[in-house]
Amino acid sequence: MERVETTGRSARKRESILDAARELFLRNGYLGTSMDEIAALAKVSKQTVYKHFGDKRRMFVELLTGDMDRADASVAELAEAVPVSQDLAADLRAFARAYLAAVMQPHLIRLRRVVIGEAERFPELAEAWYAGGPEQAYATFAEWFEVLGRRGLIRAEDPVVAAQHFNWLVLSVPINEAMARPDASFERDRLDRVADEAVRVFLAAYGTS
């Protein structure tokens, strides 16, 4: 019992450190945030921060990938429905709406800005974001379109290219606006319309019916 309680306390402390780090990275950027500041905001010693994460780079990568994983988990059930769909247009719309809403969460948009701003000085941060974000999405969607192609529901000579087209039909307009306009607001109705139109255009190009 004692070991479980200790593990629980350790996990909670780790999460509190990540929460503090997220707040500071979003406020001050990667370069402008120190491990001392993170420790102070989390109300732990600097030694505790280093014990959990080793260094600032590893902490940021864990924060980034963890937040992206949670966004992925929020749409996982809808993603699993697509390759076995009996109503492809409806299932793609449902996924696209949820996917766009997940990606457009304000803290993820702000983290994306931090990564892009530091890409030249810290390319490993950008690589971690790309591998866990766009690259993973392309792989998932390409697997869908291979399966759907075998089922006769999609015509895609190159499923990876189809995956890239689908991804950026859904994301490109709001993402680009969000990058350029930090104060822009994105109501859910607006995002849903973007997602629905993206699916319509995608199926017009790649669908078989």
N, C-alpha and C positions, 0 to 999 in steps of 0.2 A: 504493500500500500504506500509506503513512504516513497518508493522509487517513482510510482505513478504521479504522486503529488509534486515531487521535484520536477519531473518532466513537464507537468502542466505549468508550473511556475516559470520554468525555463522558456517554454513556448510563448507564454504571455509576455515575458520580458523581451523576447526576440521580436514579437509583433509590435510592442511599444517602441522599440528602437527603430523598426522599419517605418512606423507611422511618423515618428519624429524626423527621420531621414527624408521621407516623402515631402513633408511640409517644408523643410529647409531647402531641399533640391528645387522644389517648385518656386520657392520664394527667391532664392539666391543663385540658382544655377549650380552646375556640378562643381566648377572651379571655385565658386564663391562659398561653398559649404565645407566646413571642417568637421573632423571627427569629434573635436572638443565640443562644438556647438550641438552636434547630434546627441552626444552623451548628456549634455546639460539639459536639453529639452526633454529627453527621455527619462531624466532623473536617475541615471545610472553612472557608474564610473567609466572613464575612457577605456580602462582595461577590460571591462565587461563588453564594451562594443567590439573591441579587437578580438576578444575571445569568441564571440559569436560570428564575426564576419571577416576577420583577417585584415582587410584594408578597405579603403573607400570604394575602389573600383569594384571589388567583389560584392560589396554591399549594394551599390547602385544596380549592378547586373541582376542580383537576386530580387531587388525591389521591382525592377522593370519586368523581368520575366514572370515574377509572381503576379503582378497586376495584369499582364497579358494573359496568363493562364486562367485567372479568374474570369476575364472577359470571354475567353474561349469556352469555359465551363458553362457560362450563362446561355450559350447557344448550342451546346453539344447535342441535346436531344433533337432539336430541329435539324441540325446537320446530319445526324444519323438517319433521319427520315428521307433525305433527298434521294440517295441512290436506289432506294426501294420504293420510291413514290408511285402511287397510283393516280395522282393528280399533280403533275410536275409543275405547272404554272403556279398553283396554289402553294405547294410546298416550297418552291423557290422564293416566292413572295414572302412567305412567313419567315424563312431563314434570312432573306436579305434585310427585312425590316429589323429583326432582332440583332443581326450582325452590325448593321450601320449604327443602331442605337448604342451597342456595346462599344464599338470603336470610338464613337463620338462622345464618350463620357469625358467631362471637362478635365479630370486629372490625367487621363490618358493622352488627351490632346496636349496638355501642358508638358507632360513627360516627353512626348514626341518632339516638341520644340527644344527641350533641353538637349536631347540626343542629337538633333540636327545641328544645333548651335555648337556642340562640342565634337562633331564628327571628325574634323581635321586633326584636332589635338589629341583626341581619344578615340581612334577608329574602332577599338575593341568594343566600346559601348554601342556604336552604331551597328557593328556586326551582330552583337547580341540581340539588338532590337530587330534587325532585318531577319535574322534566322528564326526568331520566335514570332514574328509578325507576318510580313508579306510572304516570305519563303514558305513558311508553314501553311499559310492559306492557299498558296498556289498548289502545293502538293496535295492538300485535302480536296480542293476543287477538281484538280486533274484526275484524281482517283474517281470522283463522282462521274465525271464526263466519260471516262473509259467504260465504267459500268453502264451508264445510261446509253452510250453508243452501242454497246453489245445488245442492249434491250431495244434498240431501234428508236429511242426517244430523242437522241441528240446526234447531230452530224458534226463531228469535230476531228478533222484529220490530225491535228496536233492538240491533244487535250491540255497541255501546259499553256499554250497560247490562248485557248478557250478559257482556261482558268484565270489567266491574267486579264483578259477582256471582262470577264464577269466581275472580278474583284474591283476593277477600276471603274466600270460602269456604276457600280453601287457606291463606291467611296469617293471618287475623285473630286466631284464638285464641292461637297461639304468639307472635305479634308483640306482642299486648297484654300477655300475661304477661311476656314478656321486658322490655318497657318498664317495667313496674311492679316486677319482681323481678330485680334485677341478678344475684343469685346462683342463679337458677333454672337447672336443667340440662335439656337436651332430647336424650334419646337418639334415635338414628336410627329405632329401631323405633316409638317414639311418633310421631315426625314422619311416618313412612310411613303410620301408621294415620290420622292427621289428613288427609293428602293423599288417601288412598283414599276416605275417607268424603266428603270435599269433592267428588270426582269423581262419586261415587254420587248425592249430592244434586243436583249440577248437572245431570246427565243425566236425573234424574227430572223436573226442571223443564223442561229444554230439549231433551232427546233425542227422537227420533222412533220409537224401537223399545222 
